[in-house]
Amino acid sequence: MSWQIPTQIEQDIIAGKAKYQTFQTGNGGQSILPVPPNSYAVIFGYDFSPAGGGNSVMGDELTTGVNALGLIPTRLRPFETQQISFYTGTDFFPFIHHVNVEASAVPYIVDATNPLETTTKSVKILYSIDNTPLSRQVYITSTNDVTITVGLILRALRNTAAAIPVTNRTPQGLTYGGSPQLVNVQTDYGPAVTPQQFMQPSTKDFADFAFGLLPGNADNQAFATPDATNGLIDASEFSAAFATIDLAGPAYYLCLHYAIYSKTIPEQRG
């Protein structure tokens, strides 16, 4: 997905009412976009180069045909799901990206005493992270400095599964309402003790679904909170496992595109 300057903002920039700016960050997981006093920012897009580029792991041996790929190595799995979130002091905007893992067949030596001995079945799979930049259109306004948090998500723990009853919001036949399938009702992101508890179908009128009381950290949105084991993991720390923490290639880079208005946000009229 690509982004473009919204028409009104583009007109404001041309007229001198706003100033186009970029903010580029990367490496560590925490950044802050400064917003000048008596001004407000409108973030309208970003380009995200995921973490993990250049990190490769040799995986399973291929022994049953060219389509028999093995599981993605454990060391690469955290790089598959990466989260960017923005906090304005009043609003929170999380964005989760799935990142592709590339796999290629690599012949390897069967007999170390004979380096020339290879066969078509003597192949292993080399896995690597595809850090091709990802673009997204957003619309985030803030009069405050904007807190930006980036990290890897290793796990989304299925806490509770249940059948969804038929309600006026989950009609039978069109939704999972009335289906005997046990679908996720609570998925935990983050620390085992105090996880971010993503509740489904909705926290609104949760009693309608007869699933009991909402837990303490219930939320309608799926996003991870920082935790080195189950939650949001700083990408630069995780790259240390590959001894690449000081290299630029495996780091993430995030470039925000925004406009600065040197005045207060106009009042919203209903």
Secondary structure as UniProt FT lines:
FT   HELIX           7..14
FT   TURN            15..16
FT   STRAND          19..26
FT   STRAND          30..33
FT   TURN            37..38
FT   STRAND          40..49
FT   TURN            51..52
FT   STRAND          56..62
FT   TURN            66..67
FT   HELIX           74..80
FT   STRAND          81..87
FT   STRAND          92..98
FT   STRAND          101..107
FT   TURN            112..113
FT   TURN            115..116
FT   TURN            120..121
FT   STRAND          123..129
FT   STRAND          134..142
FT   STRAND          146..153
FT   STRAND          157..162
FT   TURN            173..174
FT   TURN            177..178
FT   STRAND          183..189
FT   STRAND          196..199
FT   TURN            204..205
FT   HELIX           206..209
FT   TURN            216..217
FT   STRAND          218..219
FT   TURN            228..230
FT   STRAND          232..233
FT   HELIX           235..239
FT   HELIX           240..242
FT   TURN            245..246
FT   TURN            249..250
FT   STRAND          253..261
//
